[in-house]
């Protein structure tokens, strides 16, 4: 039923009364205020829609735990992070535990922080290696297996979740790289979700590394399955293989992650344009070569090296100083985009 003019005025009046009650300075909210206003309006519509108590509980719990998780990660927004997945059942004497510990120690030494599920096994190994100060725990409440390990227990950087979907959102949202060690159903679920998001362009490009122990065959066997049953049957494309790397060498995994950010800084869409932020300007010859070699990604025109677009300044002014590569992009070929980033890092 359409909202009457009187009802709309009453709703706006209620919102004007509620918003200033939020802690902080209401005068400086701007776009944030508009988004919070929309969330309040959506919440009020739940009553109009006679939403069931069960559904309201789901929405309420999800919003509450996401709000808290955003608060936990907010002070570390400018620090690169590696999300790590792996079995909670891996004992300390297992070679995979030692590999995870050494990897996390080395990646932390290069300035990265580590995000794990906060439990035991591979998660404990990574937080032991990275250390408490450089660790986040994104814990899930389960009947078994998932009490926090001693390296993150009681830390302010530990967030507890009731739902897997909100927990997965934080794993991916905060990740500047994703590393997977041998694990069970959960590890494969998280790995395939990361690959699906990367393949469909639903997450920003990040290195995705499947890391096994030296001479291990866990991910080698998985890759053989991918080639034999997914690629060969045309269920994925050849370029999709560029979205991830498998290795048994921790040093190679670290190089895959750190080299990804050698020239490339980050990227986003502004309308139909893909904006690639750079750590440093690149020679025009490199820009021209990229435009020629990756023409299938470009929807008219070429690649322009320039400063920030106005829309970027509104949401991320702290990145205004970075040079950009900007072009009208076709929303296809996300494996090919990864290859463009690799070429940019190599030649730029």
Secondary structure, 3 states (H helix, E strand, C coil): CCCCHHHHHHHHHHHHHHHCCCCCCHHHCCHHHHHHHHHHHHHHHHHHCCCCHHHHHHHHHHHHHHHHHHHHHHCCCCCCEEEEECCCCCCCCCHHHHHHHHHHHHHHHCCCEEEECCCCCHHHHHHHHHCHHHEEEEEECCCCCCCCCCCCCCCCCEEEECCHHHHHHHHHHCCCEEEECCCCHHHHHHHHHHHHHHHCCCCCCCEEEEECCCCCCHHHHHHHHHHHHHHCCCCCCHHHHHHCEEECCHHHHHHHHHHHCCCEEEEEEECCEEEEEECCCCCHHHHHHHHHHCHHHECCCCCEEECCCHHHHHHCHHHCCCCEEEEEECCCCHHHHHHHHHHHHHHC
